[in-house]
Amino acid sequence: MEPQIRRIGVDDVADPALDDYLRMTDVRLRSRIEVERGLFMAESFEVISRAMDAGMQPRSFLMSEKWLEKFAPLTSRFPEAPVLVGEEALLERITGFHLHRGALAAMHRPELPPVAAVLEGARTVAVLEDIVDHTNAGAMFRSAAALGVDAVLVTPRCADPLYRRSIRVSMGTVFQVPWTRLRAWPADADRLREAGFDVLALALTDEARALDVVDLGPDRKVAFVLGTEGHGLTPATLRAVPDHVVIPMAGGVDSLNVAAASAVVFWQRRAMLGAG
């Protein structure tokens, strides 16, 4: 017998069943309440599917009538999670944007693993220091997944990788790359060294070595530290991580967007692993 979904019609923004979906475009508010409530938002069939495949549990779904059939393979996997169905105009009032990707799912936020668990077995790690743009964070996770990074560590002030925009830009790869949040950065650089990693800071300093002459071969466990948009790594981090590297540039360009830079660095590491 096919599982029966818990379809619930909604026609009032004040319906308590919709609380998880209110004011979705208020980044500062959502970044706070989603963590407080232990939830995150997944958007689109592909992203919701990847979240489920990674073991994430939905609290509820939100969509209009026309999307019920398409999303039935997903909603039927968790028949206990209500499917909230409303007119498209109402859904736009609730969320603040048009659900052109079909549906949202409010998911239970997983408990972050300890740093040691994330590093176990890893040989290539990325540390995202204070990345504030959720689009950049998502793009960096996508590059990490595509180019063989084993784990990602984010600093205390880094954007939430489970914010809706980060998840969407990452195409759901945030669910497949092991990650957690550091609590004492840059002091935690010592934890990486204790775990056997050579910690490399991407920084435009006089001491920086060109990335293409740095030994990134298979004999080394490497942690790349990438800094916030605009200012780059903090002075404290540059002191705590004195081994600096830089991507060689041409055309009078001194640096790349941090998401683009991460892809270059990850690719170079992957190429050197293959060369080994």
C-alpha positions in Angstrom: 0.0 0.0 0.0 1.2 3.5 -0.9 2.0 5.6 2.2 -0.6 8.4 2.7 0.8 11.9 3.0 -0.5 14.3 5.6 -1.8 17.0 3.3 -2.9 20.1 5.1 -4.5 23.0 3.3 -3.4 26.5 4.4 -5.1 29.8 3.6 -4.0 32.1 6.4 -0.5 33.5 7.0 -1.2 33.5 10.7 -1.6 29.7 10.7 0.9 28.3 13.3 1.7 25.5 10.9 3.5 28.0 8.8 5.8 29.5 11.5 8.9 27.8 10.1 8.4 29.5 6.7 7.8 33.1 7.7 10.1 36.0 6.8 12.4 33.8 4.7 14.1 36.8 3.1 15.3 38.3 6.4 18.8 36.9 6.4 19.8 38.1 9.8 16.6 36.9 11.5 16.6 33.6 9.7 20.2 32.9 10.5 19.4 33.3 14.2 16.0 31.6 14.5 16.8 28.6 12.3 19.7 27.7 14.6 17.6 28.4 17.7 14.7 26.3 16.4 17.0 23.5 15.2 15.9 23.7 11.6 17.1 24.6 8.1 15.4 25.0 4.8 15.9 22.9 1.7 14.6 24.1 -1.7 13.9 22.2 -4.9 13.5 18.5 -5.7 17.2 17.9 -6.1 18.3 19.6 -2.9 15.6 18.1 -0.8 16.4 14.7 -2.2 20.1 15.0 -1.5 19.3 16.1 2.1 17.1 13.0 2.6 19.7 10.7 1.1 22.2 12.1 3.6 19.9 11.2 6.5 18.2 14.6 7.1 14.7 14.4 8.5 11.9 16.8 7.2 9.6 18.6 9.7 7.2 19.6 6.9 6.9 20.5 3.3 5.4 23.7 1.7 4.2 23.8 -1.9 1.2 24.7 -4.2 -1.2 22.1 -5.6 0.5 21.8 -9.0 3.8 20.5 -7.4 2.3 17.6 -5.4 2.7 15.0 -8.0 6.3 15.9 -8.8 7.3 15.9 -5.1 5.3 12.8 -4.2 8.4 10.5 -4.4 9.9 12.6 -1.6 6.9 13.4 0.6 6.0 9.7 0.5 9.3 8.8 2.1 8.3 10.6 5.2 4.5 10.4 5.5 4.6 11.6 9.0 5.8 15.1 7.9 2.8 17.3 6.9 2.6 18.7 3.4 1.3 22.3 3.6 -0.5 23.2 0.5 -1.7 26.7 -0.4 -2.2 29.1 -3.3 0.9 30.5 -4.9 0.1 34.1 -4.0 -0.2 33.0 -0.3 3.0 31.1 -0.4 4.8 34.2 -1.8 3.4 36.3 1.0 4.6 33.8 3.6 8.1 33.3 2.3 8.7 36.7 0.6 9.6 35.1 -2.8 8.1 33.0 -5.6 8.6 29.3 -5.1 9.7 28.7 -8.7 11.7 25.7 -7.6 8.5 24.0 -6.6 8.7 23.4 -2.9 10.5 24.1 0.4 11.1 21.6 3.1 11.7 22.6 6.7 14.3 20.0 7.9 15.6 19.1 11.4 19.1 20.6 11.8 21.6 17.9 12.5 23.9 18.1 15.5 27.4 19.1 14.4 30.1 16.5 14.9 33.2 17.1 16.9 36.3 18.4 15.1 38.2 15.1 15.7 35.4 13.1 14.0 35.4 15.3 10.9 39.2 15.1 10.6 39.4 11.4 11.0 40.7 9.9 7.8 40.8 13.2 6.1 43.9 14.3 4.1 42.7 17.5 2.5 40.8 20.1 4.6 39.5 23.6 4.0 39.1 26.1 6.7 36.6 28.9 5.9 37.5 32.0 8.0 34.6 34.4 8.5 33.1 34.0 5.0 30.1 36.2 5.3 28.4 35.8 1.9 26.2 32.7 1.8 26.6 32.4 -1.9 30.4 32.2 -1.5 30.0 29.6 1.3 27.8 27.4 -0.9 30.1 27.7 -3.9 33.1 26.7 -1.8 31.3 23.6 -0.5 30.4 22.7 -4.1 34.1 23.1 -5.2 35.2 21.1 -2.1 32.8 18.2 -3.1 33.8 18.3 -6.7 37.5 18.5 -6.2 38.1 15.9 -3.5 38.3 18.0 -0.3 37.7 15.5 2.6 36.3 18.0 5.2 35.4 21.6 5.8 35.8 23.5 9.0 34.1 26.9 9.4 35.1 29.5 12.0 32.7 30.9 14.6 31.8 34.0 12.5 31.5 32.2 9.2 28.1 32.2 7.3 25.8 29.2 8.0 26.4 26.5 5.5 22.9 25.3 6.1 21.3 28.6 5.2 18.9 28.2 2.3 21.0 30.2 -0.2 24.2 28.3 0.8 22.5 25.0 0.3 21.0 26.0 -3.0 24.3 27.3 -4.4 26.1 24.2 -3.2 23.5 22.1 -5.0 23.1 20.1 -1.8 26.8 19.1 -1.6 26.9 20.6 1.9 25.2 17.4 2.9 28.0 15.2 1.5 31.2 16.9 2.6 31.8 16.3 6.4 32.0 19.7 8.2 31.7 21.3 11.5 32.2 24.7 13.2 35.4 25.6 15.1 35.0 27.3 18.5 38.4 28.8 19.1 39.9 30.0 15.9 42.8 30.7 15.2 43.9 28.7 18.2 42.4 25.6 16.6 45.1 25.7 14.0 47.2 23.9 16.6 44.6 21.1 16.6 45.1 20.7 12.9 48.9 20.4 13.3 48.4 17.9 16.1 46.3 15.9 13.7 49.2 15.9 11.3 48.2 18.6 8.9 50.4 21.2 7.2 48.3 24.3 7.6 48.6 26.7 4.7 47.1 30.3 4.7 46.0 31.8 1.4 47.3 35.3 1.7 48.9 38.2 -0.2 52.0 38.6 1.9 55.6 39.2 1.1 56.4 35.8 2.6 53.9 33.9 0.5 55.1 31.1 -1.8 53.5 30.5 -5.2 50.9 27.7 -5.0 52.4 25.9 -8.0 55.8 25.4 -6.3 54.4 24.2 -3.0 54.6 20.5 -2.3 50.9 19.4 -2.2 51.7 15.8 -3.0 50.2 12.6 -1.4 52.8 12.5 1.4 51.3 15.5 3.1 48.0 16.1 4.9 47.1 19.7 4.0 44.6 22.2 5.5 44.0 25.3 3.4 42.8 28.5 5.3 40.8 30.9 3.2 39.8 34.3 4.5 36.8 36.6 4.4 35.7 38.5 1.4 37.6 41.8 0.9 40.0 41.8 3.8 41.2 38.2 3.7 42.7 36.5 6.7 42.9 38.3 10.0 46.3 39.4 11.3 45.9 36.9 14.2 45.4 34.1 11.7 48.4 35.1 9.7 50.5 34.9 12.9 49.0 31.6 13.9 49.5 30.2 10.4 52.9 31.5 9.2 53.1 29.3 6.1 51.5 31.6 3.4 50.8 30.7 -0.2 49.4 32.7 -3.1 47.9 31.8 -6.5 50.2 33.1 -9.3 48.3 35.9 -11.2 48.7 37.5 -14.6 47.2 40.6 -16.3 47.8 42.8 -13.3 45.2 41.0 -11.2 46.2 40.6 -7.6 43.5 38.2 -6.3 40.4 36.2 -7.1 37.0 36.1 -5.4 37.4 33.7 -2.5 35.1 31.1 -4.0 37.0 31.1 -7.2 40.3 31.0 -5.3 39.1 28.0 -3.4 38.4 26.1 -6.6 41.9 26.8 -7.9 43.5 25.7 -4.7 41.5 22.5 -4.4 42.1 21.6 -8.1 45.9 22.1 -7.6 45.9 19.8 -4.6 43.9 17.2 -6.5 46.3 17.4 -9.5 49.3 17.0 -7.2 47.7 13.9 -5.5 47.2 12.4 -9.0 50.7 13.2 -9.9 51.9 11.3 -6.8 
